Amino acid sequence: MDKRPKEVVIVSGARTPIGKHGGYYNYLPAEDLAVLAVYEAIVRSGIDLQKTRIDHVVAGMIYIDSQNQQIYLPRNVAVRVAEKFNDKENLRVAPGKTTLRICGTGFQVLADAFDQLMSETENAGCVLSFATENMSQTNLIHQGRRKKESVWDFDDGPMKDYLMEGFNHNLFKTLMPKTAELYGTQTGITRKDCDEFSYLSHTRAMEAQSKQWNRFAKPGANEYLRGIFNVDTVDQKGNAISVWRDEGTKYDISLEELANLRPMLKPDGLVTPGTASQISDGAAAAVLMERSFADQHNIPYLAVLKGYQFSTVPPEIMGQGPVPAIKDLLAKLNMKKEDIDLFEVNEAFAAQYLGVEKELDLPRDRTNVNGGAIAMGHNIAATGLRITIDLVYELKRRGLKRGIASACIGGGQGGAVCVEIV
């Protein structure tokens, strides 16, 4: 009997190219994006759904509405993917739940899987995690309440932008760009710093895309962004297209253009449309297993998920969140910053990222090496899982061992996960 301590491994991971607002996925619901990502992750895992039981499905999504019955998201996705594999016994009957931690939701779906697989009482061997978001399809919500006299009738009420509701923490009056302005100013970040970093994010993304794997390119030995898979969809004119790269990356951007953009909040502000992450659409998925379960069934895996951490900061400077999250995670794992080969820190805003980089003294040549959300987009719920998948494949491409992915989280939190290549 295997007496080794339990460990969690990432068997496979896949993520869609990220679409920009009103772009690739304007007419493709978040559930459909999730189906595509989950199907690809299972194909990449090589598991036979007729034989391998998936014990739990963990879904992540922030902007859930009733338009597409997304309250049933994990079960709908599981059943639809099971149908693609003609599976009636395993994935189709797997229990599912939806989890939410705002910008950290993509990490939370990994954390939930980690806890279930490490639990001595759950006795789980395999968990499917996915996160999805279509911000292009968020609704304008009528907030009229049901009348007391009739459950079918409504009072008049205000109309609220469902997307914008998430960008302001009303209790603390912390509009997200405002928190980045404050944190960036406190850490000595300048507008010039922000413009230059945003330019770097696009430049790195462009360079990675020029060498990116996709099914139409000739295979190469040093292919970038292996986590991405091609998505077949239709454009706004109804023409069939195959999407293979992140849509938001600008190939004609210049430092001069960035410097000429008007600040969003105040004349001398740090946040502009060019130094903020993009409103985006996309999904990511991963198959995770308890390591001895994978070994017993001769299932290869990409990496060990060493652990996760969620920490808090004042809501007014929520962008600082990765600082305590990364520090606390390193302490939990008895590691030092020097033990980490690559970092991924979500670029919610350039001012926010640069503050984190400065406080942690992160090596820029080993952080966000293929660009970040300023260039690619921040499809909020999916981002944590997306950057973790990209991190795993980049570690493998470079022949490196350990990485940490992290993000700030609205409300004053930070999340981080650590992966180790097998």
URJO-V924783 format. One record per residue. RES is the residue in three letters. PSI is psi in whole degrees, 0 to 359 (NA if undefined). OMEGA is omega in whole degrees, 0 to 359 (999 if undefined). Layout:
((RES:PSI:OMEGA) (RES:PSI:OMEGA))
This chain:
((MET:135:183) (ASP:118:182) (LYS:7:180) (ARG:149:174) (PRO:148:180) (LYS:144:172) (GLU:155:179) (VAL:132:179) (VAL:148:173) (ILE:109:182) (VAL:318:181) (SER:159:176) (GLY:146:179) (ALA:147:177) (ARG:145:178) (THR:157:161) (PRO:148:182) (ILE:128:178) (GLY:146:178) (LYS:168:182) (HIS:126:179) (GLY:16:186) (GLY:233:185) (TYR:313:192) (TYR:26:184) (ASN:328:183) (TYR:13:184) (LEU:110:183) (PRO:157:180) (ALA:324:179) (GLU:320:179) (ASP:320:177) (LEU:319:179) (ALA:319:178) (VAL:316:180) (LEU:315:182) (ALA:318:180) (VAL:316:178) (TYR:313:181) (GLU:319:180) (ALA:320:180) (ILE:319:177) (VAL:314:180) (ARG:330:181) (SER:334:182) (GLY:4:182) (ILE:152:177) (ASP:110:183) (LEU:345:175) (GLN:342:184) (LYS:328:185) (THR:120:181) (ARG:132:171) (ILE:118:189) (ASP:327:181) (HIS:152:171) (VAL:125:179) (VAL:120:180) (ALA:151:175) (GLY:131:175) (MET:141:181) (ILE:304:188) (TYR:65:178) (ILE:132:177) (ASP:179:183) (SER:354:185) (GLN:317:182) (ASN:22:179) (GLN:46:183) (GLN:355:172) (ILE:342:178) (TYR:19:190) (LEU:305:185) (PRO:322:180) (ARG:319:179) (ASN:314:181) (VAL:316:180) (ALA:314:182) (VAL:319:181) (ARG:321:178) (VAL:321:178) (ALA:321:179) (GLU:325:178) (LYS:329:180) (PHE:3:184) (ASN:40:182) (ASP:122:180) (LYS:354:190) (GLU:333:189) (ASN:284:181) (LEU:322:183) (ARG:326:184) (VAL:8:181) (ALA:132:176) (PRO:148:183) (GLY:156:175) (LYS:157:174) (THR:131:181) (THR:158:185) (LEU:126:170) (ARG:49:178) (ILE:235:184) (CYS:348:178) (GLY:11:183) (THR:321:179) (GLY:331:173) (PHE:326:182) (GLN:324:178) (VAL:330:174) (LEU:319:180) (ALA:318:179) (ASP:318:177) (ALA:317:179) (PHE:312:181) (ASP:319:180) (GLN:320:182) (LEU:332:179) (MET:345:184) (SER:139:176) (GLU:344:183) (THR:331:182) (GLU:324:181) (ASN:39:180) (ALA:144:177) (GLY:330:185) (CYS:131:178) (VAL:137:176) (LEU:124:178) (SER:138:173) (PHE:158:177) (ALA:142:186) (THR:152:178) (GLU:133:167) (ASN:93:183) (MET:337:177) (SER:336:185) (GLN:9:178) (THR:146:192) (ASN:164:163) (LEU:121:190) (ILE:130:173) (HIS:123:187) (GLN:20:174) (GLY:134:182) (ARG:157:174) (ARG:140:179) (LYS:150:179) (LYS:327:186) (GLU:333:184) (SER:129:180) (VAL:344:185) (TRP:352:183) (ASP:153:186) (PHE:147:170) (ASP:161:171) (ASP:147:181) (GLY:168:181) (PRO:156:171) (MET:130:181) (LYS:142:178) (ASP:110:184) (TYR:324:180) (LEU:312:184) (MET:336:178) (GLU:328:182) (GLY:349:184) (PHE:1:181) (ASN:120:177) (HIS:97:190) (ASN:323:183) (LEU:322:182) (PHE:1:182) (LYS:47:185) (THR:75:170) (LEU:132:189) (MET:313:177) (PRO:328:179) (LYS:321:179) (THR:323:178) (ALA:320:177) (GLU:312:183) (LEU:313:182) (TYR:316:179) (GLY:318:179) (THR:318:180) (GLN:328:183) (THR:7:174) (GLY:25:180) (ILE:141:180) (THR:165:177) (ARG:320:178) (LYS:318:177) (ASP:316:183) (CYS:316:179) (ASP:317:181) (GLU:321:179) (PHE:320:178) (SER:319:177) (TYR:318:178) (LEU:319:180) (SER:314:178) (HIS:320:180) (THR:315:179) (ARG:320:179) (ALA:318:178) (MET:315:181) (GLU:318:179) (ALA:318:180) (GLN:330:180) (SER:341:180) (LYS:17:189) (GLN:145:171) (TRP:137:163) (ASN:162:191) (ARG:348:180) (PHE:346:183) (ALA:155:174) (LYS:135:181) (PRO:141:179) (GLY:165:184) (ALA:344:186) (ASN:60:187) (GLU:133:182) (TYR:161:171) (LEU:52:180) (ARG:345:178) (GLY:335:182) (ILE:144:170) (PHE:157:180) (ASN:136:177) (VAL:123:177) (ASP:121:181) (THR:198:177) (VAL:149:177) (ASP:185:186) (GLN:345:177) (LYS:3:179) (GLY:8:180) (ASN:139:178) (ALA:132:177) (ILE:156:173) (SER:117:184) (VAL:127:182) (TRP:347:181) (ARG:160:178) (ASP:129:192) (GLU:335:189) (GLY:344:183) (THR:128:182) (LYS:127:181) (TYR:349:182) (ASP:20:183) (ILE:151:178) (SER:159:177) (LEU:325:179) (GLU:317:178) (GLU:316:179) (LEU:319:182) (ALA:336:182) (ASN:356:180) (LEU:142:183) (ARG:134:176) (PRO:150:186) (MET:328:191) (LEU:323:181) (LYS:157:187) (PRO:325:181) (ASP:26:186) (GLY:166:181) (LEU:336:187) (VAL:122:175) (THR:171:175) (PRO:337:180) (GLY:348:181) (THR:19:177) (ALA:155:176) (SER:157:185) (GLN:143:171) (ILE:125:194) (SER:170:181) (ASP:147:176) (GLY:174:183) (ALA:160:177) (ALA:154:181) (ALA:154:179) (ALA:145:171) (VAL:124:181) (LEU:148:180) (MET:157:167) (GLU:135:192) (ARG:316:181) (SER:329:176) (PHE:315:179) (ALA:317:180) (ASP:318:181) (GLN:326:182) (HIS:12:177) (ASN:42:180) (ILE:117:179) (PRO:158:181) (TYR:161:185) (LEU:316:190) (ALA:162:171) (VAL:132:172) (LEU:103:189) (LYS:327:180) (GLY:176:180) (TYR:166:180) (GLN:138:170) (PHE:130:182) (SER:169:184) (THR:155:175) (VAL:168:175) (PRO:134:182) (PRO:331:182) (GLU:341:176) (ILE:51:187) (MET:335:181) (GLY:345:178) (GLN:352:188) (GLY:318:180) (PRO:338:183) (VAL:301:178) (PRO:328:182) (ALA:315:180) (ILE:317:178) (LYS:315:182) (ASP:323:179) (LEU:316:178) (LEU:318:179) (ALA:318:180) (LYS:322:183) (LEU:4:181) (ASN:46:179) (MET:165:173) (LYS:163:179) (LYS:326:181) (GLU:346:177) (ASP:351:185) (ILE:126:184) (ASP:321:180) (LEU:146:175) (PHE:147:168) (GLU:118:178) (VAL:120:185) (ASN:135:181) (GLU:73:176) (ALA:315:175) (PHE:149:178) (ALA:318:180) (ALA:321:180) (GLN:312:180) (TYR:315:184) (LEU:327:175) (GLY:316:178) (VAL:313:180) (GLU:318:182) (LYS:315:182) (GLU:321:182) (LEU:353:185) (ASP:50:180) (LEU:141:177) (PRO:115:185) (ARG:331:181) (ASP:354:178) (ARG:19:180) (THR:130:180) (ASN:51:190) (VAL:339:179) (ASN:26:182) (GLY:173:182) (GLY:202:190) (ALA:338:175) (ILE:322:179) (ALA:321:187) (MET:320:186) (GLY:157:184) (HIS:82:175) (ASN:92:209) (ILE:302:185) (ALA:327:186) (ALA:346:191) (THR:313:183) (GLY:318:179) (LEU:322:179) (ARG:311:184) (ILE:333:176) (THR:316:178) (ILE:315:178) (ASP:322:180) (LEU:315:180) (VAL:312:182) (TYR:327:178) (GLU:322:174) (LEU:315:180) (LYS:318:181) (ARG:321:183) (ARG:355:182) (GLY:33:181) (LEU:175:191) (LYS:304:190) (ARG:148:176) (GLY:155:174) (ILE:132:174) (ALA:140:185) (SER:162:178) (ALA:150:168) (CYS:157:186) (ILE:129:179) (GLY:145:183) (GLY:355:178) (GLY:53:177) (GLN:167:170) (GLY:146:178) (GLY:151:179) (ALA:148:173) (VAL:152:177) (CYS:133:178) (VAL:151:180) (GLU:124:181) (ILE:138:182) (VAL:NA:999))
